[in-house]
């Protein structure tokens, strides 16, 4: 069973997992999963954006299959409109201590937005491009 998490009780790192919806196959999942387990500690948790494809779905699968707590920031399309995804990306960038980004070949889209925002708040060595 997947656990949700109250951020105020976090004792470990928050590892953000994001990625292009165009990178959605088993090979991509295994790359992200392996990078997550290379970086994670016992009390670490996952943060992601709730999309049904790509990096967000990988975050969900890792949390669900390995019993790791997850924080999901769903975009609020109804109230915010077209910029909801970008607002969501900002939350992920701000809250994550480490970011794993499964990027597309053309390096365009929401994943790149999250990466650029993450680098405003964190050192480059905490960013892992896969």
Secondary structure by P-SEA (a helix, b strand, c coil): cbbbbccccccbbbbbbbbbcccccaaaaaaaaaaaaacccccbbbbbccccccaaaaaaaaaaacbbbbbbbcccccccccaaaaaaaaaaaaaccbbbbbcccccccaaaaaaaaaaacccccccccc
